[in-house]
Amino acid sequence: MFIHNYSLVEKGKYPLLLNQSIYCPAQLFAAGALPLPVSPDATLGTHPAGVAIVGTRRPNRSAPELCRRLVESLRGTSAVIVSGLAQGIDSLCHEAALEAGLPTIAVLAQGLATKIEGTRGALAQRILDNGGAIVSEYDPETPAYKGNFPARNRIISGISCATIIVQSREEGGALITGTLCQKEGKPVFAIPGDFDNEVASGPNRLLDKGLAKPVFRPESLRELLGFPKKGGQSLSALSSIGCELGEKAKALFAKANGFRKTFDELQEESGLKAGEVLAILTELEIAGLVHTEDNFQFHFNGAK
């Protein structure tokens, strides 16, 4: 597959966080729908945010389901899945993004005018057809030299607000992305695995050294990253039907909207007394904005 419609992106209009990254490239070529630049100070959930999900080219049999569940946890958020279009974990995550209806960006280690081989070419076409983007810092006719791949990982990190390492050998290329992410002060997450599983050795080493945070359940990724769930009831919609909340209830809901919180977390984050928090939770529950299944964790506006 060849990409025919690509262009040189104007400096300063690079996608998401890449303009402010220490790895901001001198040039960037792109095809497809490129997300707009985002300020590092932007509130998560109010603008698209890149999430890099990377890993080995030779994953184990559990990888397709693991990648699907990780990406599925971000459905309904403003996440943009970023990866490298390589065989294995990268391609599985791009495919999972397409399945979940999330935008995805593939960062290539070759020029955009060179042929993308095999199933990767078909996947690249699907990404473009579904509103995603393919980018490269290399001149359009540049082949995929071996040295391009580690350098390409700078762009994956630079675009994204966090990196998740799914499966990797102890010296895998995905760990390079994690290291680059750490140098930018961005969070790194890793999926722990069996101690004798080769493709878990990379994530396990990062976790053992305290260089990454663990993701024990794929479904918890959204909250670990801090993405509020989009959708659900809005305060303006409630006002339109005559349901008015108190100012303290509005303030607490604005902070917790889309998240799952414990009572202690709500009290600590709001600075309110226990009785006030209880009264607000009752007010929000009547309005249909919060529910609890165990009186310990409170789910705001559809948060799982």
Buried (B, 14 or more C-beta within 10 A) or exposed (E): BEBEEBEEBEEEEBBBBBBBBEBBBEEBBBBBBBBEBBEEEBEBBEBBBBBBBBBBBBBBEEBBEBBBBBBBBBBBBBBBBBBBBBBBBBBBBBBBBBEBEBBBBBBBBBBBBBEBEEEBBEBBBBBBEBEBBBBBBBBBEBEBEEEBBEBBBBBBBBBBBBBBBBBBBBEBBBBBBBBBBBEBEBBBBBBBBEEEEBBBBBBBBBBEEEBBBBBEEBEBBBBBBBBBBBEBBEBEEBEEEEBEBEEBBBBBBEEBBBBBBEBEBBBEEBEBEEEBBBBBBEBBEEBEBBBBEEEEEBBBBBBE
